[in-house]
């Protein structure tokens, strides 16, 4: 089964497609932190090109979800972002 990923960096949330390997992404994040900081490519067909600077001390969370849960996750994020703007 191809898992979908949601990466939260601080207050920014990135929904990543099945083309991102969870183990490879985790290894890249750890490598960037150990190197003192590095840009990680989070590009996807949906969101386009996104490079994110990863460094020590950042709040981050990497979550894995079955593909069928993606629509539910996206609607939760939309409601959360609307609430933050009030």
Phi, psi and omega in degrees: 000135177275118180276148172261149183242146172233118179251123177252122177240106186063243179258359181268135181243131179239121174267118185253142183284177182294346179285352176264121178279124184301317181291321178294318179297317178299317178297320178296319179297314180296317179298318179297319180293315180296331180279355181091004178131144178193157175276137177244135180274115178251025183299144176212163180297325183286314188262352182081205185273124180222119172249131184237132177279121179253132178212166180299147178090355179283144172276121180216151179217130178245118182243146177246135180224147172298149184305325183292343179275354186299317180298320178297320179295316181298320180291327177295319179295316179301316179295321180295316180294323178297321180293322180295335184274352181285000000 
